[in-house]
Amino acid sequence: MSSESNIHLYTTQTPNGIKISITLEELGLPYKVTKIEFSKSTQKEPWFLEINPNGRIPALTDNFTDGKEIRLFESGSMMQYLVDRYVH
């Protein structure tokens, strides 16, 4: 398993949001978290819409080995990416 990551998770305490945190913890990957506050409509702010144009959580960013950023949303695709990228 590759331990080098630049994973940043944007989420809150919902079933889908927690699902990605569990995946990251089970894989033993280091990651940063930004809490998205629905009461403040954080998920509709321009900076977040650049990560996920749907304006929904969870969302995740990481860097490829060449340094280019990837932005992911939809929990199933995020879990598939994490396993494909970090589990050998």
Secondary structure, DSSP 8 states (H G I E B T S, - for coil): ------EEEEE-SSHHHHHHHHHHHHHT--EEEEE--GGGTGGGSHHHHHH-TT--S-EEEEE-TTS-EEEEESHHHHHHHHHHHH--
